[in-house]
């Protein structure tokens, strides 16, 4: 990178101010990943003189003006010296840079006086002394080096013996040159080890690790442990073997496992194995080896067949015949053979055939599977098929009747010479309400006159009748098909009460039933003076109090109507000289009730941290107190902010419904 005389001049003027250049506000740091003997890096174990070991000190440091902090520097051209500038830009550029540094009052005279400098602890603020911030140095430059943060000066060509003029890059600005200690001086200061030497030690399981000494005479970190063995000498490893046996081995001095010892305490079988054997009628049973390598008992014999291998049996079949079967090699019966030596019929079988006038006879099969004798002809008909006769027919007429093929007389033919009815016949006709009127056929086969309507019912089929019932309800009944009233239906469309009825409502109210059988409005009874306060938005605002104990106060209220919650809001002022510790006590809860009290707090300071919501349950006859801490309300509001005041919300509600009787609520801070 080319450096102009103007750039060097501006770097020199950093201590007195240079227009257009912002003074750095952090210590100088190196950005070189691999530095040579002449490069600069921050010594890792140098501790800043001013140890910031509490949060307040850190906050004070953050508020520190930028000009009091060490410079934040990258040594991106650690090997670039003033001689490099002369070579790149000529002596004129170096002269211009020198003039700029003299004009900037960089205290170059301190550098010149140090030509005969030897490693000694300088006075605070002097060239080479330890520092924590720029203001600790007379030169105003506090930078990191191989011996920690030190006071130094800008330079052009000359630095004291064992010091080098190195290029430093302040973030976002041009390169400047400062005096930094050489590796020889760093070694004299650090003196941990001999530069370039190495060290080795044992680690892990017979392993080795190493570290090397840097050019600034500081030890590097230990390398990873390498060359380790399998185990730690002397330890013992146990293992399972054989049939639930056990064995062990030890680790040798060379971190290798010795051979396993002989397997001890084995069982009688391999855990999980199974053996089987034949049993019963071609069946099988088994036993298994347990987790303890012991044989279990034999299982029950399963999968057995039906018969003894090789046996045979026969049975009757068909018409007095026989069939056989044998037991197979799986102990199961084969299929039955064909039925042999049968007779002509089955014992008990009956054979029927026609006889006579459509009659029938039958014979039965004997126990020897042969037919017996025929029975006499039975079940004969009344005529011979095809014969005919004249028969009287309705209404004084005659009709021809013919014998059918089943030996029964067929239907009459056309009735000739008939009247309108059969003598003595009676005809009925419905009339009125399920009544009946009749007429009778004369001997001349003609109808007589209709009689009067008799046996009538009380209603017309399908007719509906209604009546009032219950609480403004209606019942109905319907006329049946027999002209009689059916049963009254259930009372329908009833109201919710009887006119004039009175009942309790809410916690202590009363309501009356109207003439339409509906309940009138509930007269809820006594309510407290703080209604309506059912929500946080409508919370009753109580008089303000302070955190003085004498400001504690209380009130009486009730839960009416049923489950009607009460919200209260009181502002608490954090007064000087008193400790603010808000509390709320709920007492005199009506017997048989359980009330719930919830308290939460909104800080005056929007940046504060309010306490969490707290809730308790108080059973009738008892009292409970909620205490909250508002110490977080003044967090984040400034150094001199001590305001823990705010609004306290108190919420009382009754899961069981509540009561007209009052409860008591006391509160204070």
C-alpha positions in Angstrom: 0.0 0.0 0.0 1.4 3.5 -1.0 1.6 6.0 1.8 1.5 9.7 1.0 3.1 12.4 3.2 -0.4 13.8 3.8 -1.6 10.4 5.1 1.4 10.1 7.5 0.8 13.7 8.6 -2.8 12.9 9.5 -1.7 9.8 11.4 0.6 11.9 13.4 -2.0 14.5 14.1 -4.4 11.9 15.6 -3.4 13.0 19.1 -4.3 16.7 18.5 -7.2 16.1 16.0 -7.2 16.0 12.2 -10.1 17.3 10.2 -12.0 14.4 8.4 -10.4 11.6 10.5 -12.3 10.0 13.4 -10.1 9.2 16.4 -10.1 5.3 17.0 -11.9 4.1 20.1 -10.5 0.6 20.7 -7.1 -1.1 21.4 -4.8 -1.9 18.5 -5.2 -5.5 17.4 -3.4 -7.6 14.8 -5.2 -9.2 11.8 -2.3 -11.3 10.6 -3.1 -15.0 10.8 0.6 -16.2 10.5 3.1 -13.7 11.9 6.9 -13.8 11.5 9.4 -12.8 14.1 8.9 -9.1 13.2 5.1 -9.2 13.2 2.9 -8.1 16.1 0.3 -10.1 18.0 -1.5 -9.6 21.3 0.1 -11.6 24.1 -2.8 -13.9 25.2 -2.1 -13.9 29.0 -1.7 -10.1 29.5 -4.4 -8.8 31.9 -5.6 -5.3 31.7 -4.5 -3.3 34.8 -8.1 -2.1 35.5 -10.1 -5.3 36.1 -13.8 -4.8 35.4 -15.4 -7.4 37.7 -18.9 -6.1 38.2 -21.8 -5.0 36.0 -21.7 -1.3 37.1 -18.0 -1.0 36.1 -19.0 -2.4 32.6 -21.8 0.1 32.3 -19.3 2.9 33.3 -16.9 1.7 30.6 -19.7 1.7 27.9 -20.4 5.4 28.8 -16.7 6.3 28.5 -15.9 8.8 25.8 -14.3 7.3 22.7 -11.1 9.3 23.1 -10.3 7.5 26.4 -10.3 4.0 25.0 -7.3 2.1 23.5 -6.9 2.2 19.7 -8.5 -0.7 17.7 -5.7 -1.5 15.2 -5.0 -4.2 12.5 -1.4 -4.8 11.8 -2.1 -5.8 8.2 1.4 -4.6 7.1 3.4 -5.8 10.1 6.7 -5.9 8.1 6.3 -2.5 6.5 8.8 -0.1 8.1 9.8 3.5 7.5 12.6 2.2 5.3 10.0 0.5 3.1 8.3 3.9 2.6 11.7 5.5 1.5 12.2 2.6 -1.0 8.6 2.9 -2.3 8.1 6.7 -2.3 11.6 8.2 -1.9 13.2 10.3 0.8 10.9 13.3 0.1 7.9 11.3 1.2 9.7 10.3 4.4 10.7 13.9 5.0 7.1 15.0 4.5 6.0 12.3 7.0 8.6 13.5 9.5 7.5 17.1 9.1 3.9 16.0 9.7 4.8 14.0 12.8 6.8 17.0 14.3 4.0 19.4 13.5 1.6 16.9 15.3 3.5 17.1 18.5 4.0 13.3 18.7 6.6 13.5 21.4 9.2 12.1 19.1 11.7 13.5 21.6 10.7 10.6 24.0 11.7 8.1 21.3 15.1 9.8 20.7 15.8 9.8 24.4 15.2 6.1 24.5 18.1 5.2 22.1 20.0 3.8 25.0 16.8 2.1 26.5 17.3 -1.2 28.3 14.4 -3.4 29.6 13.3 -1.8 32.7 9.8 -1.2 34.1 9.0 2.4 33.0 6.9 4.9 35.0 3.2 4.8 34.3 2.3 6.8 31.1 5.9 6.6 29.8 6.9 5.0 26.6 6.7 1.1 27.0 4.6 1.1 30.2 1.5 -1.1 30.7 -1.8 0.6 29.9 -5.6 -0.1 29.6 -6.8 2.9 27.6 -5.4 5.7 25.5 -5.7 8.2 28.4 -3.2 6.1 30.4 -0.4 7.2 28.0 1.4 10.6 27.7 1.4 10.0 24.0 -2.3 9.1 23.9 -1.5 5.8 22.1 -2.3 2.5 24.0 -1.7 -0.5 21.6 -1.5 -4.4 21.9 1.9 -6.0 21.7 3.7 -9.3 22.5 4.1 -8.1 26.1 0.5 -6.8 26.5 -1.1 -3.4 26.0 1.7 -0.7 26.1 2.1 3.0 25.7 4.0 3.9 22.4 4.6 6.7 19.9 4.2 7.1 16.2 7.5 6.8 14.3 9.1 7.4 11.0 12.4 5.6 11.0 14.0 5.5 14.4 12.8 3.5 17.5 14.8 2.6 20.6 17.1 -0.5 20.6 15.0 -3.8 20.6 12.0 -1.8 19.2 10.8 -1.7 15.6 8.8 0.9 13.7 5.8 -1.1 12.4 2.9 -0.2 10.2 -0.6 -0.4 11.9 -4.0 -0.1 10.2 -6.7 1.6 12.2 -10.0 0.3 11.1 -11.5 2.5 8.3 -8.4 4.8 8.2 -5.0 5.1 6.6 -1.9 3.2 7.8 0.3 4.8 10.6 3.7 3.7 12.1 4.2 3.0 15.8 7.1 1.6 17.9 6.6 -2.0 19.0 9.0 -4.4 21.0 11.0 -6.9 19.0 10.9 -10.7 19.6 14.1 -10.4 21.7 12.5 -8.0 24.1 9.3 -10.1 24.1 11.4 -13.1 25.1 13.1 -11.2 27.8 9.7 -10.1 29.2 7.8 -13.4 28.7 10.6 -15.8 29.5 8.4 -18.9 29.5 10.6 -21.0 27.3 13.5 -21.0 24.7 12.2 -20.0 21.3 11.9 -22.9 18.9 12.1 -25.6 21.7 9.6 -28.4 22.1 8.2 -30.3 25.1 6.4 -33.7 25.4 4.4 -35.4 28.1 2.3 -38.6 28.6 -1.5 -38.5 28.2 -4.6 -40.7 27.9 -4.0 -44.5 27.5 -0.2 -44.6 27.0 -0.4 -41.6 24.5 1.8 -38.5 24.0 1.2 -34.8 23.4 3.6 -32.0 22.5 3.8 -28.2 22.5 6.3 -25.7 21.0 7.8 -22.4 22.1 7.0 -19.4 19.9 9.5 -16.7 18.7 8.2 -14.5 21.6 9.2 -17.2 24.1 5.6 -18.3 24.9 4.3 -21.9 25.0 1.8 -22.9 22.5 -1.3 -25.0 23.5 -0.8 -28.7 24.0 -1.5 -30.8 20.9 -4.2 -33.5 20.8 -3.2 -36.8 22.5 -1.9 -39.4 20.0 -0.7 -42.9 19.9 -3.2 -44.1 22.6 -3.8 -47.8 23.4 -7.1 -49.7 23.9 -7.4 -49.3 27.7 -6.1 -47.8 30.9 -3.4 -50.1 32.6 -4.7 -52.1 35.5 -8.5 -51.8 34.8 -10.6 -55.0 34.5 -13.3 -55.7 31.9 -16.1 -58.2 32.6 -18.1 -60.0 29.8 -20.6 -62.8 29.3 -19.7 -66.2 27.7 -21.1 -69.6 26.9 -24.4 -70.6 28.6 -24.9 -67.5 30.8 -21.4 -67.7 32.1 -19.0 -64.8 32.8 -15.3 -64.0 32.3 -12.9 -61.1 32.7 -9.7 -59.6 31.4 -7.2 -56.9 32.5 -5.4 -54.1 30.7 -1.6 -54.6 30.5 1.1 -52.0 31.1 1.2 -51.4 27.4 -2.5 -50.4 27.4 -3.5 -53.6 25.5 -6.1 -56.1 26.7 -4.8 -59.4 28.0 -6.5 -62.7 27.0 -10.0 -63.6 28.4 -10.0 -65.9 31.5 -11.9 -69.3 31.3 -15.7 -69.0 31.2 -17.2 -69.6 34.7 -20.6 -70.6 36.1 -22.3 -71.7 32.9 -25.9 -73.0 32.7 -27.3 -76.1 30.9 -28.5 -74.6 27.6 -28.3 -71.7 25.2 -30.7 -69.0 26.4 -33.7 -68.7 24.0 -33.2 -72.2 22.3 -36.1 -74.6 22.0 -36.3 -78.4 21.7 -39.3 -80.5 20.7 -40.4 -84.2 20.9 -43.4 -86.4 19.8 -46.3 -87.1 22.2 -49.9 -88.5 22.3 -51.7 -89.1 19.0 -49.0 -87.7 16.6 -48.8 -84.6 18.8 -45.7 -82.5 19.9 -44.5 -80.8 23.0 -41.6 -78.4 23.6 -39.4 -76.8 26.3 -37.3 -73.6 26.0 -34.1 -72.4 27.6 -34.7 -69.5 30.0 -32.7 -66.3 30.3 -30.8 -68.0 33.1 -29.8 -70.8 30.7 -32.0 -73.4 32.5 -34.5 -75.7 30.8 -38.2 -74.9 31.4 -40.9 -77.6 32.0 -42.4 -79.5 29.0 -45.4 -77.8 27.5 -48.8 -79.6 27.1 -49.0 -82.0 24.2 -50.5 -80.1 21.3 -51.5 -80.7 17.7 -52.8 -84.3 18.4 -54.8 -86.2 15.8 -58.2 -88.2 16.1 -57.1 -91.8 16.2 -54.4 -94.4 16.8 -52.1 -94.9 13.8 -53.2 -98.0 11.8 -56.6 -98.6 13.5 -59.9 -99.0 11.5 -63.7 -98.7 12.0 -67.0 -99.3 10.1 -70.6 -98.1 10.4 -74.1 -98.6 8.9 -74.9 -96.7 5.7 -77.6 -96.3 3.1 -80.2 -99.1 2.9 -78.8 -101.6 5.4 -75.3 -101.3 3.9 -71.8 -100.8 5.6 -68.9 -98.4 5.0 -65.3 -98.3 6.5 -62.4 -96.0 7.2 -58.7 -96.2 8.5 -56.4 -94.1 10.7 -53.7 -92.4 8.6 -50.0 -91.7 9.4 -51.0 -88.3 10.8 -53.4 -89.9 13.3 -56.5 -88.6 11.4 -59.3 -90.7 9.9 -59.5 -91.1 6.1 -62.7 -90.6 4.2 -65.5 -93.2 4.5 -65.5 -95.9 1.8 -68.4 -96.5 -0.6 -71.6 -98.0 0.9 -71.9 -101.8 0.1 -74.5 -104.6 0.4 -77.6 -102.2 0.4 -81.3 -103.3 0.2 -84.2 -101.8 -2.0 -85.4 -99.2 0.4 -84.7 -97.4 3.6 -86.2 -98.8 6.8 -89.3 -96.8 7.7 -89.6 -95.3 4.1 -93.2 -95.0 2.9 -94.4 -95.5 -0.7 -97.8 -94.1 -1.8 -99.9 -94.7 -5.0 -103.5 -93.7 -6.2 -106.5 -96.0 -6.0 -110.4 -95.9 -6.3 -112.2 -92.5 -6.5 -109.0 -90.5 -6.2 -108.0 -92.4 -3.1 -104.5 -93.8 -2.2 -102.8 -96.7 -0.6 -99.3 -97.1 0.9 -96.6 -99.6 2.0 -93.7 -99.3 4.4 -90.0 -100.5 4.1 -89.1 -103.1 6.7 -86.0 -103.2 8.9 -84.5 -105.7 6.4 -84.7 -103.0 3.8 -87.6 -104.7 1.8 -91.2 -103.5 1.1 -94.2 -104.6 3.2 -97.9 -105.2 2.0 -100.2 -102.4 0.6 -102.8 -100.8 2.9 -106.6 -100.6 2.0 -107.5 -97.7 -0.4 -108.4 -94.6 1.7 -109.2 -91.0 1.1 -111.5 -91.5 -1.8 -113.6 -88.7 -3.3 -117.3 -88.0 -3.6 -117.9 -88.6 -7.4 -116.5 -90.0 -10.5 -114.7 -87.5 -12.7 -117.1 -86.2 -15.5 -120.4 -86.9 -13.7 -122.9 -84.0 -13.2 -126.0 -83.0 -11.2 -128.5 -80.0 -10.7 -128.1 -78.1 -7.4 -130.1 -75.3 -5.8 -128.5 -72.0 -6.2 -128.9 -68.5 -4.6 -132.0 -66.6 -4.9 -134.3 -69.6 -5.6 -132.5 -70.7 -8.8 -130.9 -74.0 -10.2 -127.4 -74.6 -11.4 -125.5 -77.6 -13.0 -122.4 -79.0 -11.0 -119.8 -81.3 -12.7 -117.3 -83.8 -10.9 -113.7 -82.7 -11.3 -110.6 -84.7 -12.0 -109.9 -84.8 -8.2 -113.2 -86.5 -7.6 -114.8 -83.5 -6.0 -117.8 -81.5 -7.3 -116.8 -78.4 -9.2 -118.2 -74.9 -9.1 -121.9 -74.4 -9.9 -122.8 -73.2 -13.4 -125.0 -70.3 -14.2 -127.8 -69.9 -11.7 -131.1 -69.8 -13.6 -134.4 -68.4 -12.4 -132.9 -66.4 -9.5 -134.5 -63.6 -7.4 -132.6 -60.6 -5.7 -131.7 -62.4 -2.5 -131.8 -65.8 -0.6 -134.8 -66.2 1.6 -134.0 -65.3 5.2 -130.8 -63.5 4.3 -130.1 -60.3 6.2 -128.2 -57.3 4.8 -126.6 -54.6 7.0 -125.7 -51.0 6.1 -123.6 -48.5 8.1 -125.4 -45.4 9.3 -125.0 -42.4 11.6 -122.1 -42.6 14.2 -121.0 -46.2 13.6 -124.6 -47.4 13.7 -126.3 -50.3 11.7 -129.6 -50.7 9.9 -130.8 -54.1 8.4 -133.3 -55.6 6.0 -134.3 -59.3 5.4 -134.9 -61.3 2.2 -138.4 -62.7 1.8 -139.4 -66.2 0.8 -139.9 -64.8 -2.7 -136.2 -64.0 -2.8 -136.8 -60.2 -2.6 -135.6 -57.7 0.1 -137.8 -56.3 2.7 -137.7 -52.6 4.0 -134.6 -51.1 5.9 -135.0 -51.0 9.7 -134.0 -48.0 11.9 -130.3 -47.0 12.6 -129.1 -48.7 15.9 -126.0 -49.1 18.1 -124.5 -45.6 17.3 -121.4 -44.3 19.0 -120.7 -40.9 20.7 -118.5 -39.2 18.0 -117.5 -39.2 14.4 -114.4 -41.2 13.4 -111.4 -38.8 13.2 -113.1 -36.0 15.1 -110.6 -34.2 17.5 -111.4 -32.6 20.9 -109.1 -30.3 23.0 -109.0 -29.1 26.6 -106.7 -26.9 28.7 -104.2 -28.6 31.1 -101.1 -28.0 33.2 -99.3 -24.7 32.8 -101.2 -23.1 29.9 -100.9 -26.4 28.0 -103.3 -28.3 25.8 -104.4 -32.0 25.7 -106.3 -33.6 22.8 -108.3 -36.8 22.1 -109.4 -38.3 18.8 -112.6 -40.3 17.9 -111.7 -43.9 16.9 -113.1 -45.9 14.0 -115.7 -47.3 16.4 -117.0 -43.8 17.1 -115.7 -43.8 20.7 -113.3 -41.2 22.2 -109.7 -42.3 22.5 -107.6 -41.4 25.6 -106.5 -37.9 26.3 -103.0 -37.1 25.1 -100.1 -35.9 27.4 -100.3 -32.2 28.2 -98.3 -30.3 25.5 -97.0 -26.8 24.9 -96.9 -26.1 28.6 -95.2 -23.0 30.0 -92.3 -22.9 32.5 -94.5 -22.1 35.5 -98.0 -21.8 36.8 -99.6 -18.3 36.7 -98.9 -16.6 40.0 -96.1 -19.0 41.1 -93.2 -17.3 42.9 -89.6 -18.6 43.1 -86.1 -17.5 44.2 -83.6 -16.2 41.5 -80.1 -15.0 41.5 -78.5 -14.9 44.9 -81.4 -13.3 46.8 -84.0 -12.2 44.2 -87.6 -13.2 43.5 -89.7 -13.6 40.3 -93.4 -14.2 39.6 -95.0 -16.4 36.8 -97.2 -14.4 34.3 -100.6 -15.3 33.0 -98.8 -16.7 29.9 -97.0 -19.2 32.2 -93.6 -17.6 31.7 -91.3 -16.1 34.5 -91.3 -12.4 34.9 -88.0 -10.4 35.4 -85.8 -11.3 38.4 -85.9 -8.7 41.2 -82.2 -9.3 42.1 -82.4 -7.7 45.6 -79.6 -5.8 47.2 -76.4 -4.9 45.2 -73.3 -3.1 46.5 -72.5 0.6 45.8 -69.6 -0.2 43.4 -71.7 -1.7 40.5 -71.3 -1.7 37.5 -67.7 -3.0 37.9 -67.8 -6.3 36.1 -64.7 -5.9 33.9 -61.2 -4.5 34.1 -62.3 -1.6 31.9 -65.2 -0.7 34.3 -63.2 -1.4 37.4 -64.3 0.9 40.3 -61.5 3.4 40.9 -60.8 3.7 44.6 -59.1 6.7 46.3 -55.3 6.8 45.9 -53.0 5.6 48.6 -49.3 5.8 49.3 -46.9 3.1 50.6 -47.2 4.4 54.2 -48.7 1.8 56.5 -51.3 4.3 57.7 -52.8 4.5 54.2 -54.1 0.9 54.4 -57.9 0.8 54.1 -60.8 -1.6 53.1 -64.3 -1.9 51.8 -67.5 -4.2 51.9 -69.1 -5.5 48.8 -71.2 -8.5 47.7 -71.4 -10.9 44.7 -74.9 -10.2 43.3 -76.4 -11.0 40.7 -75.1 -14.6 40.6 -71.4 -14.9 39.5 -71.2 -11.2 38.9 -67.5 -10.4 39.3 -66.2 -7.3 41.1 -63.2 -5.3 39.8 -61.4 -2.6 41.8 -58.5 -0.3 40.9 -56.3 1.7 43.3 -53.3 3.9 42.5 -50.3 3.5 44.8 -47.7 6.2 45.1 -44.1 5.3 45.9 -43.5 7.9 48.6 -40.0 8.8 49.7 -38.9 7.2 53.0 -41.3 4.3 52.9 -41.0 0.7 51.6 -43.6 -0.2 49.0 -45.0 -3.7 49.5 -48.6 -3.9 48.2 -51.0 -6.5 49.8 -54.7 -7.4 49.6 -56.7 -9.4 52.2 -60.1 -11.1 51.5 -62.2 -12.0 54.6 -65.8 -12.5 55.8 -66.6 -14.7 52.8 -70.2 -16.0 53.3 -70.5 -19.5 54.7 -71.0 -22.2 52.0 -69.2 -20.1 49.4 -65.6 -20.1 48.0 -64.4 -16.8 46.5 -61.4 -16.3 44.3 -59.2 -13.2 44.6 -56.7 -12.2 41.8 -54.2 -9.3 42.1 -52.0 -7.8 39.4 -50.1 -4.6 39.0 -49.3 -2.1 36.2 -46.1 -0.1 36.8 -46.0 3.7 36.4 -42.8 3.2 34.4 -43.6 1.6 31.0 -40.1 0.1 30.9 -40.5 -1.6 34.3 -41.1 -5.3 34.9 -44.4 -5.8 36.7 -45.1 -8.8 39.1 -46.9 -11.8 37.8 -50.7 -12.2 38.4 -51.4 -13.9 41.8 -54.7 -15.6 42.7 -56.0 -17.4 45.9 -59.2 -19.2 46.9 -60.9 -18.3 50.2 -63.4 -20.6 51.8 -66.4 -19.1 53.7 -65.4 -18.2 57.3 -61.7 -17.9 56.5 -59.4 -15.1 55.3 -56.3 -15.1 53.0 -53.8 -12.4 52.0 -52.0 -11.8 48.7 -48.7 -10.1 48.7 -46.8 -8.9 45.6 -43.3 -7.6 44.9 -43.1 -4.5 42.7 -39.3 -4.1 42.9 -39.0 -4.6 39.1 -41.0 -1.5 38.3 -38.0 0.8 38.4 -35.8 -1.4 36.3 -34.6 0.1 33.0 -35.9 3.6 33.8 -32.5 5.3 34.5 -29.8 5.5 37.1 -31.7 7.8 39.4 -35.1 6.3 38.9 -36.7 4.7 42.0 -40.4 4.9 41.1 -42.1 1.5 41.9 -45.6 3.1 42.1 -48.5 2.0 39.8 -52.1 0.8 39.6 -53.1 -2.3 41.6 -56.1 -4.2 40.2 -58.2 -6.5 42.6 -60.6 -9.0 41.0 -63.1 -10.9 43.2 -65.5 -13.5 41.8 -67.5 -16.5 43.1 -67.3 -19.8 41.2 -70.2 -21.1 43.4 -72.5 -18.2 42.5 -72.0 -15.7 45.3 -74.3 -14.3 48.0 -76.2 -11.1 49.0 -74.1 -11.1 52.1 -71.1 -8.8 52.0 -67.4 -9.8 52.0 -64.6 -7.6 53.2 -61.6 -6.5 51.1 -58.6 -4.8 52.9 -55.6 -3.4 51.0 -52.4 -1.3 51.5 -48.8 -1.0 50.5 
